[in-house]
Amino acid sequence: MNTVASAALAPTTRTLTWCLRLLVVGLLVLTAGRAVIDHRPNAGLIVATAAACGLVYVTGSLLPRVRRSRPGAAWWLAAVGIGWLMLLALSPDAVWVAFPLYFLQLHLLPRRTGPAMVAATAAVAIAGFAAHQHSFSPAMAIGPALGAAVTVAAVWGYQALYRESERRRRLIEELTATRADLARVQHTAGVLAERERLAREIHDTLAQGLSSIQLLLRAAERTMPQTPQNAARYVGQARQAAVDNLAEARRFVAALTPPALEDTTLACALERLCTTTSARHRLTARLHLTGDPVPLTTAHEVALLRIAQSALANTVHHAKATTAEVTLGYLGDHVVLDVVDDGRGFDPAHLPAPDPEAGGFGLAAMRSRAQALGGALTVESAPGRGTALTAQLPLTPPAETEPEARP
């Protein structure tokens, strides 16, 4: 819009400038021609004066200093005015040159000075024409006076239109700049949100899987000399964990649904998670279902599965628990996931800050997942009394949460 307005305004200005130049030159040629055709005694002087006035006008209008400098424009206007006065003293036809002079005076002089000079020029034109006619009548004043009034109204209207156009141009520029700033802010927010999502996904999938592989290989290393059969079993479980982790990584890169949820239900995925955890670690994990199951959005299923994975991983790595009870409950307009273990517990009020080197993103990532879907995550624990983690999500329509499933 800004480019269109500027492009439309520049040709209009150039057209008006050339029309004014042609009008001045045409009126000067008319004055000189009338003097020659009527065989006036001072025809040669009139032609010379008209030519000099036209030369001053055309030369000044083409000089950059006149176009860019207000004092230079004032001196040029004064020279043109003097030439016109000399021509008016010689020929009554020069009175018509006053009309383009009105435009020049209003355009080049300050807003208060311009109308005054137009009025003075009109008065001089009327007086000069009356002197040549050796009489005065009101009809002689109508033409120059009416021309002056129309010129002032036209120029002021054009200036008002130009100011409005400039105001709109500045407004559009500000709007464009604001839109660009908003786009940058949205882009930055999107990048930060994507980084947070990637951090959660990596922590809940790749990092947990690698930690599980590390624990299994460490167990295999400890049992290798005494019981090779157990060591081989641990190595096999580590290999299977690596296969599962590789599948997670491939689906994660492709931004698809986790393999654990592909062609199955959330309950089945949680049951398989409990079975796998119990087989790979010294922890008995059991799944319980309560309430009447209802269809969940992909976003809800992914969030609940990731929270369960992260909670069981924390139980395996930190709690030294022997059992973990996972409960998936459908309670009216909410779905609730509980993970309760009998481990050593901790003080939730004195958790260390997340450490990128040592992990520690689990609770923050779980809470962020729940809050992203309008839910909440609570943790109840005490030293020596185990831990109870609860994630509660509202059952919202799929359209409200589906975009969260596959960013």
C-alpha positions as a Markdown table, in Angstrom:
| # | Residue | x | y | z |
|---|---|---|---|---|
| 1 | Met | 0.0 | 0.0 | 0.0 |
| 2 | Asn | 2.9 | 2.3 | 0.9 |
| 3 | Thr | 4.6 | 1.7 | -2.5 |
| 4 | Val | 1.4 | 2.2 | -4.4 |
| 5 | Ala | 0.6 | 5.5 | -2.7 |
| 6 | Ser | 4.1 | 6.9 | -3.3 |
| 7 | Ala | 4.1 | 5.6 | -6.9 |
| 8 | Ala | 0.7 | 7.3 | -7.5 |
| 9 | Leu | 1.7 | 10.6 | -5.9 |
| 10 | Ala | 5.0 | 11.1 | -7.8 |
| 11 | Pro | 3.5 | 10.9 | -11.3 |
| 12 | Thr | 0.7 | 13.3 | -10.3 |
| 13 | Thr | 3.3 | 15.9 | -9.0 |
| 14 | Arg | 5.3 | 15.6 | -12.2 |
| 15 | Thr | 2.2 | 16.0 | -14.4 |
| 16 | Leu | 1.1 | 19.1 | -12.5 |
| 17 | Thr | 4.7 | 20.6 | -12.8 |
| 18 | Trp | 4.8 | 20.1 | -16.5 |
| 19 | Cys | 1.3 | 21.4 | -17.0 |
| 20 | Leu | 2.3 | 24.6 | -15.1 |
| 21 | Arg | 5.4 | 25.0 | -17.2 |
| 22 | Leu | 3.5 | 24.6 | -20.4 |
| 23 | Leu | 0.9 | 27.1 | -19.2 |
| 24 | Val | 3.5 | 29.7 | -18.4 |
| 25 | Val | 5.3 | 29.3 | -21.7 |
| 26 | Gly | 2.1 | 29.2 | -23.6 |
| 27 | Leu | 0.8 | 32.4 | -22.0 |
| 28 | Leu | 4.1 | 34.2 | -22.7 |
| 29 | Val | 4.1 | 33.0 | -26.3 |
| 30 | Leu | 0.5 | 34.2 | -26.6 |
| 31 | Thr | 1.4 | 37.7 | -25.2 |
| 32 | Ala | 4.3 | 38.0 | -27.7 |
| 33 | Gly | 2.3 | 36.7 | -30.6 |
| 34 | Arg | -0.6 | 39.1 | -29.9 |
| 35 | Ala | 1.9 | 42.0 | -29.9 |
| 36 | Val | 3.4 | 40.9 | -33.3 |
| 37 | Ile | 0.0 | 40.2 | -34.9 |
| 38 | Asp | -1.5 | 43.5 | -33.7 |
| 39 | His | 1.6 | 45.4 | -35.0 |
| 40 | Arg | 2.0 | 47.2 | -31.7 |
| 41 | Pro | 4.7 | 49.9 | -31.7 |
| 42 | Asn | 6.7 | 48.1 | -28.9 |
| 43 | Ala | 6.2 | 44.6 | -30.2 |
| 44 | Gly | 9.9 | 43.9 | -30.4 |
| 45 | Leu | 10.4 | 44.9 | -26.7 |
| 46 | Ile | 7.4 | 42.8 | -25.7 |
| 47 | Val | 8.8 | 39.7 | -27.5 |
| 48 | Ala | 12.2 | 40.3 | -25.9 |
| 49 | Thr | 10.7 | 40.7 | -22.4 |
| 50 | Ala | 8.5 | 37.7 | -22.8 |
| 51 | Ala | 11.5 | 35.6 | -24.0 |
| 52 | Ala | 13.6 | 36.8 | -21.1 |
| 53 | Cys | 10.9 | 36.1 | -18.6 |
| 54 | Gly | 10.3 | 32.6 | -20.1 |
| 55 | Leu | 14.1 | 31.9 | -20.1 |
| 56 | Val | 14.3 | 32.8 | -16.4 |
| 57 | Tyr | 11.3 | 30.7 | -15.6 |
| 58 | Val | 12.4 | 27.6 | -17.5 |
| 59 | Thr | 16.1 | 27.8 | -16.3 |
| 60 | Gly | 15.1 | 28.2 | -12.7 |
| 61 | Ser | 12.6 | 25.4 | -12.7 |
| 62 | Leu | 15.3 | 23.0 | -14.0 |
| 63 | Leu | 18.0 | 24.0 | -11.5 |
| 64 | Pro | 18.3 | 21.6 | -8.5 |
| 65 | Arg | 19.2 | 24.5 | -6.1 |
| 66 | Val | 15.8 | 26.1 | -6.9 |
| 67 | Arg | 13.9 | 22.9 | -6.3 |
| 68 | Arg | 15.8 | 22.1 | -3.0 |
| 69 | Ser | 16.5 | 25.5 | -1.4 |
| 70 | Arg | 13.7 | 27.8 | -0.1 |
| 71 | Pro | 15.9 | 30.9 | -0.4 |
| 72 | Gly | 16.9 | 30.0 | -4.0 |
| 73 | Ala | 13.3 | 29.4 | -4.9 |
| 74 | Ala | 12.3 | 32.8 | -3.4 |
| 75 | Trp | 15.0 | 34.6 | -5.5 |
| 76 | Trp | 13.9 | 32.8 | -8.6 |
| 77 | Leu | 10.2 | 33.6 | -7.9 |
| 78 | Ala | 11.2 | 37.3 | -7.4 |
| 79 | Ala | 13.1 | 37.3 | -10.8 |
| 80 | Val | 10.1 | 35.8 | -12.5 |
| 81 | Gly | 7.8 | 38.3 | -10.8 |
| 82 | Ile | 9.9 | 41.2 | -12.0 |
| 83 | Gly | 9.9 | 39.9 | -15.5 |
| 84 | Trp | 6.2 | 39.6 | -15.4 |
| 85 | Leu | 5.8 | 43.2 | -14.1 |
| 86 | Met | 7.9 | 44.5 | -16.9 |
| 87 | Leu | 5.8 | 42.5 | -19.4 |
| 88 | Leu | 2.6 | 43.7 | -17.8 |
| 89 | Ala | 3.8 | 47.3 | -18.1 |
| 90 | Leu | 4.2 | 46.7 | -21.9 |
| 91 | Ser | 1.2 | 44.6 | -22.7 |
| 92 | Pro | -2.3 | 44.1 | -21.2 |
| 93 | Asp | -2.2 | 40.5 | -22.4 |
| 94 | Ala | 0.4 | 39.7 | -19.7 |
| 95 | Val | -2.4 | 39.9 | -17.1 |
| 96 | Trp | -3.1 | 36.2 | -17.9 |
| 97 | Val | 0.4 | 35.2 | -16.7 |
| 98 | Ala | -0.7 | 36.0 | -13.2 |
| 99 | Phe | -2.7 | 32.7 | -13.0 |
| 100 | Pro | 0.4 | 30.4 | -13.1 |
| 101 | Leu | 2.2 | 32.9 | -10.8 |
| 102 | Tyr | -0.5 | 32.2 | -8.2 |
| 103 | Phe | 0.4 | 28.5 | -8.2 |
| 104 | Leu | 4.1 | 29.3 | -7.9 |
| 105 | Gln | 3.6 | 31.7 | -5.0 |
| 106 | Leu | 1.4 | 29.3 | -3.1 |
| 107 | His | 3.8 | 26.4 | -3.7 |
| 108 | Leu | 7.1 | 28.1 | -3.0 |
| 109 | Leu | 6.2 | 30.6 | -0.3 |
| 110 | Pro | 5.3 | 29.9 | 3.4 |
| 111 | Arg | 1.6 | 29.2 | 4.1 |
| 112 | Arg | 0.9 | 32.6 | 5.5 |
| 113 | Thr | 2.9 | 34.6 | 2.9 |
| 114 | Gly | 1.6 | 32.7 | -0.2 |
| 115 | Pro | -2.0 | 33.9 | 0.0 |
| 116 | Ala | -0.9 | 37.5 | 0.7 |
| 117 | Met | 1.4 | 37.5 | -2.4 |
| 118 | Val | -1.4 | 36.0 | -4.5 |
| 119 | Ala | -3.7 | 38.8 | -3.4 |
| 120 | Ala | -1.0 | 41.4 | -4.2 |
| 121 | Thr | -0.4 | 39.8 | -7.6 |
| 122 | Ala | -4.2 | 39.9 | -8.4 |
| 123 | Ala | -4.3 | 43.5 | -7.4 |
| 124 | Val | -1.3 | 44.4 | -9.6 |
| 125 | Ala | -2.9 | 42.5 | -12.5 |
| 126 | Ile | -6.2 | 44.3 | -12.1 |
| 127 | Ala | -4.4 | 47.7 | -11.8 |
| 128 | Gly | -2.1 | 47.0 | -14.8 |
| 129 | Phe | -5.0 | 45.9 | -17.0 |
| 130 | Ala | -7.1 | 49.0 | -16.0 |
| 131 | Ala | -4.1 | 51.2 | -16.8 |
| 132 | His | -3.8 | 49.8 | -20.3 |
| 133 | Gln | -7.6 | 50.3 | -20.8 |
| 134 | His | -7.5 | 53.8 | -19.3 |
| 135 | Ser | -10.6 | 52.9 | -17.3 |
| 136 | Phe | -11.8 | 50.6 | -14.5 |
| 137 | Ser | -14.9 | 48.5 | -14.1 |
| 138 | Pro | -15.8 | 45.7 | -11.7 |
| 139 | Ala | -15.7 | 43.3 | -14.6 |
| 140 | Met | -12.0 | 43.8 | -14.9 |
| 141 | Ala | -11.5 | 42.5 | -11.3 |
| 142 | Ile | -13.6 | 39.4 | -11.6 |
| 143 | Gly | -11.2 | 37.4 | -13.7 |
| 144 | Pro | -8.0 | 37.9 | -11.7 |
| 145 | Ala | -9.8 | 37.8 | -8.3 |
| 146 | Leu | -11.8 | 34.7 | -9.2 |
| 147 | Gly | -8.7 | 33.0 | -10.5 |
| 148 | Ala | -6.8 | 33.8 | -7.3 |
| 149 | Ala | -9.6 | 32.4 | -5.2 |
| 150 | Val | -9.9 | 29.2 | -7.2 |
| 151 | Thr | -6.1 | 28.8 | -7.2 |
| 152 | Val | -5.9 | 29.2 | -3.4 |
| 153 | Ala | -8.7 | 26.7 | -2.9 |
| 154 | Ala | -7.2 | 24.2 | -5.3 |
| 155 | Val | -3.7 | 24.4 | -3.8 |
| 156 | Trp | -4.9 | 24.2 | -0.2 |
| 157 | Gly | -7.0 | 21.2 | -1.2 |
| 158 | Tyr | -4.1 | 19.5 | -2.8 |
| 159 | Gln | -1.9 | 20.2 | 0.1 |
| 160 | Ala | -4.4 | 18.7 | 2.5 |
| 161 | Leu | -4.6 | 15.7 | 0.3 |
| 162 | Tyr | -0.8 | 15.4 | 0.3 |
| 163 | Arg | -0.7 | 15.7 | 4.1 |
| 164 | Glu | -3.3 | 13.0 | 4.4 |
| 165 | Ser | -1.4 | 10.8 | 2.0 |
| 166 | Glu | 1.8 | 11.3 | 4.0 |
| 167 | Arg | 0.0 | 10.6 | 7.3 |
| 168 | Arg | -1.3 | 7.3 | 5.8 |
| 169 | Arg | 2.1 | 6.5 | 4.4 |
| 170 | Arg | 3.7 | 6.9 | 7.9 |
| 171 | Leu | 0.9 | 4.9 | 9.5 |
| 172 | Ile | 1.4 | 2.1 | 7.0 |
| 173 | Glu | 5.1 | 2.2 | 7.6 |
| 174 | Glu | 4.5 | 1.9 | 11.4 |
| 175 | Leu | 2.0 | -0.9 | 10.8 |
| 176 | Thr | 4.5 | -2.7 | 8.6 |
| 177 | Ala | 7.3 | -2.3 | 11.1 |
| 178 | Thr | 4.9 | -3.5 | 13.9 |
| 179 | Arg | 3.9 | -6.5 | 11.9 |
| 180 | Ala | 7.6 | -7.3 | 11.2 |
| 181 | Asp | 8.3 | -7.0 | 15.0 |
| 182 | Leu | 5.3 | -9.2 | 15.8 |
| 183 | Ala | 6.5 | -11.8 | 13.3 |
| 184 | Arg | 10.0 | -11.8 | 14.8 |
| 185 | Val | 8.5 | -12.2 | 18.3 |
| 186 | Gln | 6.2 | -15.0 | 17.1 |
| 187 | His | 9.2 | -16.7 | 15.4 |
| 188 | Thr | 11.3 | -16.4 | 18.5 |
| 189 | Ala | 8.4 | -17.8 | 20.7 |
| 190 | Gly | 8.0 | -20.6 | 18.2 |
| 191 | Val | 11.7 | -21.4 | 18.3 |
| 192 | Leu | 11.7 | -21.4 | 22.1 |
| 193 | Ala | 8.6 | -23.6 | 22.3 |
| 194 | Glu | 10.1 | -26.0 | 19.8 |
| 195 | Arg | 13.3 | -26.2 | 21.8 |
| 196 | Glu | 11.3 | -26.9 | 24.9 |
| 197 | Arg | 9.3 | -29.6 | 23.1 |
| 198 | Leu | 12.5 | -31.2 | 21.7 |
| 199 | Ala | 14.1 | -31.1 | 25.2 |
| 200 | Arg | 11.1 | -32.9 | 26.6 |
| 201 | Glu | 11.0 | -35.5 | 23.8 |
| 202 | Ile | 14.7 | -36.2 | 24.0 |
| 203 | His | 14.6 | -36.5 | 27.8 |
| 204 | Asp | 11.5 | -38.8 | 27.8 |
| 205 | Thr | 12.7 | -41.0 | 24.9 |
| 206 | Leu | 16.3 | -41.0 | 23.9 |
| 207 | Ala | 17.9 | -40.1 | 27.2 |
| 208 | Gln | 15.7 | -42.5 | 29.2 |
| 209 | Gly | 16.4 | -45.3 | 26.7 |
| 210 | Leu | 20.1 | -44.7 | 26.8 |
| 211 | Ser | 20.1 | -44.7 | 30.6 |
| 212 | Ser | 18.2 | -48.0 | 30.6 |
| 213 | Ile | 20.8 | -49.5 | 28.2 |
| 214 | Gln | 23.6 | -48.3 | 30.5 |
| 215 | Leu | 22.0 | -49.9 | 33.5 |
| 216 | Leu | 21.5 | -53.2 | 31.7 |
| 217 | Leu | 25.0 | -53.3 | 30.4 |
| 218 | Arg | 26.3 | -52.5 | 33.9 |
| 219 | Ala | 24.3 | -55.3 | 35.4 |
| 220 | Ala | 25.6 | -57.7 | 32.7 |
| 221 | Glu | 29.2 | -56.6 | 33.5 |
| 222 | Arg | 28.6 | -57.4 | 37.2 |
| 223 | Thr | 27.2 | -60.8 | 36.6 |
| 224 | Met | 29.5 | -61.8 | 33.7 |
| 225 | Pro | 32.1 | -63.9 | 35.8 |
| 226 | Gln | 29.6 | -65.7 | 38.0 |
| 227 | Thr | 26.5 | -66.2 | 35.9 |
| 228 | Pro | 27.1 | -65.8 | 32.1 |
| 229 | Gln | 23.4 | -66.8 | 31.5 |
| 230 | Asn | 22.2 | -63.7 | 33.4 |
| 231 | Ala | 24.7 | -61.6 | 31.7 |
| 232 | Ala | 23.5 | -62.7 | 28.3 |
| 233 | Arg | 20.0 | -62.0 | 29.3 |
| 234 | Tyr | 20.9 | -58.5 | 30.3 |
| 235 | Val | 22.8 | -58.0 | 27.0 |
| 236 | Gly | 19.7 | -59.2 | 25.1 |
| 237 | Gln | 17.5 | -56.8 | 27.0 |
| 238 | Ala | 20.0 | -54.0 | 26.3 |
| 239 | Arg | 19.9 | -54.9 | 22.6 |
| 240 | Gln | 16.1 | -54.8 | 22.6 |
| 241 | Ala | 16.2 | -51.4 | 24.4 |
| 242 | Ala | 18.5 | -50.1 | 21.8 |
| 243 | Val | 16.2 | -51.3 | 19.0 |
| 244 | Asp | 13.2 | -49.6 | 20.7 |
| 245 | Asn | 15.2 | -46.5 | 21.3 |
| 246 | Leu | 16.2 | -46.4 | 17.6 |
| 247 | Ala | 12.6 | -46.7 | 16.6 |
| 248 | Glu | 11.7 | -43.8 | 18.9 |
| 249 | Ala | 14.5 | -41.7 | 17.4 |
| 250 | Arg | 13.4 | -42.3 | 13.9 |
| 251 | Arg | 9.8 | -41.5 | 14.7 |
| 252 | Phe | 10.9 | -38.5 | 16.8 |
| 253 | Val | 12.9 | -37.1 | 13.8 |
| 254 | Ala | 9.9 | -37.6 | 11.6 |
| 255 | Ala | 7.6 | -36.0 | 14.2 |
| 256 | Leu | 5.2 | -38.9 | 14.2 |
| 257 | Thr | 3.2 | -40.6 | 16.9 |
| 258 | Pro | 5.4 | -42.6 | 19.3 |
| 259 | Pro | 5.8 | -46.3 | 18.2 |
| 260 | Ala | 4.3 | -47.4 | 21.5 |
| 261 | Leu | 1.0 | -45.8 | 20.6 |
| 262 | Glu | 0.9 | -46.9 | 16.9 |
| 263 | Asp | -2.0 | -49.2 | 16.1 |
| 264 | Thr | -2.9 | -49.6 | 19.8 |
| 265 | Thr | -4.5 | -47.9 | 22.8 |
| 266 | Leu | -3.0 | -45.9 | 25.6 |
| 267 | Ala | -3.9 | -48.6 | 28.1 |
| 268 | Cys | -2.1 | -51.2 | 26.0 |
| 269 | Ala | 0.9 | -48.9 | 25.6 |
| 270 | Leu | 1.1 | -48.4 | 29.4 |
| 271 | Glu | 0.7 | -52.1 | 30.0 |
| 272 | Arg | 3.6 | -52.8 | 27.7 |
| 273 | Leu | 5.7 | -50.1 | 29.4 |
| 274 | Cys | 5.1 | -51.7 | 32.8 |
| 275 | Thr | 6.0 | -55.1 | 31.4 |
| 276 | Thr | 9.2 | -53.9 | 29.8 |
| 277 | Thr | 10.2 | -52.0 | 32.9 |
| 278 | Ser | 9.6 | -55.0 | 35.1 |
| 279 | Ala | 11.6 | -57.2 | 32.8 |
| 280 | Arg | 14.6 | -54.9 | 32.5 |
| 281 | His | 15.0 | -53.6 | 36.0 |
| 282 | Arg | 14.5 | -54.7 | 39.6 |
| 283 | Leu | 11.1 | -53.2 | 39.8 |
| 284 | Thr | 7.7 | -54.6 | 39.6 |
| 285 | Ala | 5.4 | -52.2 | 37.7 |
| 286 | Arg | 1.7 | -52.9 | 37.4 |
| 287 | Leu | -1.1 | -51.1 | 35.5 |
| 288 | His | -4.6 | -50.5 | 36.9 |
| 289 | Leu | -7.5 | -49.0 | 35.0 |
| 290 | Thr | -10.5 | -47.2 | 36.6 |
| 291 | Gly | -13.6 | -45.7 | 35.2 |
| 292 | Asp | -15.1 | -46.1 | 31.7 |
| 293 | Pro | -12.5 | -45.5 | 29.0 |
| 294 | Val | -13.2 | -42.7 | 26.5 |
| 295 | Pro | -11.4 | -41.8 | 23.3 |
| 296 | Leu | -8.5 | -39.5 | 23.9 |
| 297 | Thr | -6.8 | -37.1 | 21.5 |
| 298 | Thr | -3.3 | -38.0 | 20.3 |
| 299 | Ala | -2.0 | -35.1 | 22.3 |
| 300 | His | -3.5 | -36.5 | 25.5 |
| 301 | Glu | -2.2 | -40.0 | 24.8 |
| 302 | Val | 1.3 | -38.8 | 23.9 |
| 303 | Ala | 1.5 | -36.6 | 27.0 |
| 304 | Leu | 0.3 | -39.3 | 29.4 |
| 305 | Leu | 2.6 | -42.0 | 27.9 |
| 306 | Arg | 5.6 | -39.6 | 28.1 |
| 307 | Ile | 4.7 | -38.7 | 31.7 |
| 308 | Ala | 4.5 | -42.4 | 32.6 |
| 309 | Gln | 7.8 | -43.2 | 30.9 |
| 310 | Ser | 9.5 | -40.3 | 32.7 |
| 311 | Ala | 8.0 | -41.2 | 36.1 |
| 312 | Leu | 9.0 | -44.9 | 35.9 |
| 313 | Ala | 12.5 | -43.9 | 34.7 |
| 314 | Asn | 12.8 | -41.6 | 37.7 |
| 315 | Thr | 11.6 | -44.5 | 39.9 |
| 316 | Val | 14.2 | -46.9 | 38.4 |
| 317 | His | 17.1 | -44.4 | 38.5 |
| 318 | His | 16.5 | -42.6 | 41.8 |
| 319 | Ala | 13.9 | -44.2 | 44.1 |
| 320 | Lys | 15.4 | -47.7 | 44.7 |
| 321 | Ala | 11.8 | -48.9 | 44.8 |
| 322 | Thr | 10.6 | -52.5 | 44.5 |
| 323 | Thr | 7.1 | -51.8 | 43.2 |
| 324 | Ala | 5.4 | -49.1 | 41.2 |
| 325 | Glu | 1.6 | -48.9 | 40.7 |
| 326 | Val | 0.5 | -47.1 | 37.6 |
| 327 | Thr | -3.2 | -46.2 | 37.5 |
| 328 | Leu | -5.0 | -44.7 | 34.5 |
| 329 | Gly | -8.4 | -43.3 | 35.5 |
| 330 | Tyr | -11.3 | -41.8 | 33.6 |
| 331 | Leu | -13.1 | -39.4 | 36.0 |
| 332 | Gly | -15.9 | -37.7 | 34.2 |
| 333 | Asp | -14.4 | -34.8 | 32.3 |
| 334 | His | -10.9 | -35.6 | 33.4 |
| 335 | Val | -8.3 | -38.3 | 32.8 |
| 336 | Val | -5.9 | -39.0 | 35.6 |
| 337 | Leu | -2.6 | -40.8 | 35.6 |
| 338 | Asp | -1.1 | -41.9 | 39.0 |
| 339 | Val | 2.3 | -43.4 | 39.5 |
| 340 | Val | 3.0 | -44.5 | 43.1 |
| 341 | Asp | 6.2 | -46.3 | 44.2 |
| 342 | Asp | 7.5 | -47.6 | 47.5 |
| 343 | Gly | 11.0 | -46.0 | 47.1 |
| 344 | Arg | 13.0 | -43.9 | 49.4 |
| 345 | Gly | 11.2 | -40.7 | 48.5 |
| 346 | Phe | 12.4 | -37.1 | 48.7 |
| 347 | Asp | 11.5 | -33.6 | 49.7 |
| 348 | Pro | 9.6 | -31.9 | 46.8 |
| 349 | Ala | 10.4 | -28.5 | 48.3 |
| 350 | His | 14.2 | -29.0 | 48.0 |
| 351 | Leu | 14.6 | -30.3 | 44.5 |
| 352 | Pro | 17.8 | -29.4 | 42.7 |
| 353 | Ala | 17.6 | -27.1 | 39.6 |
| 354 | Pro | 17.6 | -28.9 | 36.2 |
| 355 | Asp | 21.1 | -29.7 | 35.2 |
| 356 | Pro | 21.8 | -30.3 | 31.5 |
| 357 | Glu | 24.9 | -32.4 | 32.3 |
| 358 | Ala | 23.3 | -34.7 | 34.9 |
| 359 | Gly | 19.7 | -34.7 | 33.8 |
| 360 | Gly | 17.0 | -33.5 | 36.1 |
| 361 | Phe | 14.5 | -32.3 | 33.5 |
| 362 | Gly | 11.9 | -35.0 | 34.4 |
| 363 | Leu | 9.5 | -33.2 | 36.7 |
| 364 | Ala | 9.8 | -29.9 | 34.9 |
| 365 | Ala | 9.1 | -31.6 | 31.5 |
| 366 | Met | 6.2 | -33.6 | 32.9 |
| 367 | Arg | 4.6 | -30.5 | 34.5 |
| 368 | Ser | 5.1 | -28.6 | 31.2 |
| 369 | Arg | 3.3 | -31.4 | 29.2 |
| 370 | Ala | 0.4 | -31.3 | 31.6 |
| 371 | Gln | 0.1 | -27.5 | 31.6 |
| 372 | Ala | 0.3 | -27.4 | 27.8 |
| 373 | Leu | -3.0 | -29.3 | 27.7 |
| 374 | Gly | -4.7 | -27.3 | 30.4 |
| 375 | Gly | -4.0 | -29.9 | 33.1 |
| 376 | Ala | -1.8 | -30.1 | 36.2 |
| 377 | Leu | 0.8 | -32.3 | 37.7 |
| 378 | Thr | 1.3 | -32.8 | 41.5 |
| 379 | Val | 4.0 | -34.7 | 43.4 |
| 380 | Glu | 3.6 | -36.0 | 46.9 |
| 381 | Ser | 6.6 | -37.5 | 48.6 |
| 382 | Ala | 8.7 | -37.5 | 51.8 |
| 383 | Pro | 12.0 | -39.1 | 52.7 |
| 384 | Gly | 11.5 | -42.8 | 53.3 |
| 385 | Arg | 7.8 | -42.9 | 52.4 |
| 386 | Gly | 7.8 | -43.3 | 48.6 |
| 387 | Thr | 6.5 | -41.0 | 45.9 |
| 388 | Ala | 3.0 | -40.4 | 44.4 |
| 389 | Leu | 2.8 | -38.5 | 41.1 |
| 390 | Thr | -0.5 | -37.5 | 39.6 |
| 391 | Ala | -1.1 | -36.0 | 36.2 |
| 392 | Gln | -4.7 | -34.7 | 35.6 |
| 393 | Leu | -5.8 | -33.6 | 32.1 |
| 394 | Pro | -9.2 | -32.2 | 31.1 |
| 395 | Leu | -11.0 | -34.0 | 28.3 |
| 396 | Thr | -11.2 | -31.3 | 25.7 |
| 397 | Pro | -12.4 | -31.6 | 22.1 |
| 398 | Pro | -9.8 | -32.9 | 19.7 |
| 399 | Ala | -9.7 | -29.7 | 17.7 |
| 400 | Glu | -8.3 | -27.8 | 20.7 |
| 401 | Thr | -5.4 | -30.1 | 21.4 |
| 402 | Glu | -4.6 | -31.9 | 18.2 |
| 403 | Pro | -2.0 | -29.3 | 17.1 |
| 404 | Glu | 0.0 | -30.2 | 20.2 |
| 405 | Ala | 0.3 | -33.8 | 19.1 |
| 406 | Arg | 2.4 | -33.2 | 16.0 |
| 407 | Pro | 4.1 | -29.8 | 16.1 |
